[in-house]
Amino acid sequence: MRRVLYTGKGGVGKTTTAAATAIHAAQCGRRTLVASADAAHSLGDVLDRELSSRPRELLPGLHAVEVDPRGELDARWVRIHRYLTELFAAEGIDHFEAEEMANLPGTEELMTLLAAERLAREVAAEFLVIDCAPTDGALRLVTLPDVARGLVRVLFRVQRLVAAAAAPLARRMGHAGLPDGAALAELERFLYGDLRRLHRRLTSRDTSVRLVLNPDRLSTREARRAHADLCLFGVSVDAVIVNRILPEAARGAPPEWFEEQSARLAEAVAAFDPLPVLLAPLRDDEVVGLEALAHHGAELFGRRRPEDLLGRSPRVRFRRSAGTARAVVPLPGADRRTLEVVLVDDELVIRSRGRRRAIPLPRSLAGFGLRRAEYRDEVLEIELVAEVPGGAAGGGACA
């Protein structure tokens, strides 16, 4: 199944773009489901149709749904959520705050994506279009597997402690006691089942993200940061959509508006090169309803098919020569000052602006040490060297 996720700064028109993409794809003959993963749920408003958590057929070959993330979370995370809530509440935290703390960052987004996949199969969709939350919410999807990896280690340390000293540990954990077998089984299914499936799907060549922005500095900068983070986590971006382009025929518009717009467009094209940049004009009226969205999608894609992979983001590569190796990590638009690289247990750990990704080394590089890391030409190059017995791995900020 082909998957496209739309995200961008709030208010740039990502929901309109997602809906227009889905309608155009359906009219081109692809069975399509468009799903809202944004808690704000404006998809129904844009389509001018009442939507629910069950897919509704709007046109032949087109279904739409507004996934209920809280309902999905309650169905799949109920036991461990209850246990964590009780644990935090036992430490004196307000019950409502404890309920919120019991959700891992990104779990709602994860459950929404898994639900969208399940619903797409139910309606035999070939193309799944997801209207994601604004940029930060969408990025939680790609960071969650790495965040949870650390939780796995903590969990099984706890399990070993339980086996060795169950009663003292239970007393230390307060009134909540120890998690029961059903809660641990649910957590294990989440960590080893749901998260692995999510990672495989997000990094699959069938999945790509499209960044939506307006021709202004703020949304372009946010999209560039998102692009760097997505590349860091191995998620492909295949196109950039710039909405609300002032048409040349706009009557009465001052010339300086067009000059400013041209400068911002040139900036966007250069920033995301070699990805294609698709332009959508500013309309006289809101793009609402199936007919207006169909026209918008046809104009946006032109001769392109909306389900096609429109471009390719470079991926992490390893190169080896005698005694040394290089990891090449594309990070367009990253800030060198925030980059840090360390080697921990045969994993390259890269930190950038508070985000962290662990990249396992290929087996052939097991035992290699980190010599240095350098960021240039929007690529992070990490040099590795076969370790001398007794040597120590390096790490730190990038040159």
Buried (B, 14 or more C-beta within 10 A) or exposed (E): BBBBBBBBBBEBBBBBBBBBBBBBBBBBEBBBBBBBBBBBBBBBBBBBEEBEEEBBEBBEBBBBBBBBBEEBBEEBBEBBBBBBBBBBBBEEBEEEEBBEBBBBEBBBBBBBBBBBBEBBEEBEBBBBBBBBBBBBBBBBBBBBBBBBEEBBEEBEEBEEBBEEEEEEBBEEBBEBBBBEEEBBEBBBBBBEEBBEBBBEBBBBEEBBBBBBBBBBEEBBBBBBBBBBBBBBBBBBBBBBBBBBBBEEEEEEEEEEEBEBBEEBBEBBBEBBEEBBBBBBBEBEEEBBEBEBBBBBBBBBBEEEBBBBBBBEBBBBEBEEEEEEBBBBBBBBBBEBEEBBBBBEEBBBBBBBEEBBBBBEBEEEBEEBBBBBBBBEEBBBBBBBBEBEEEEEBBBEEBE
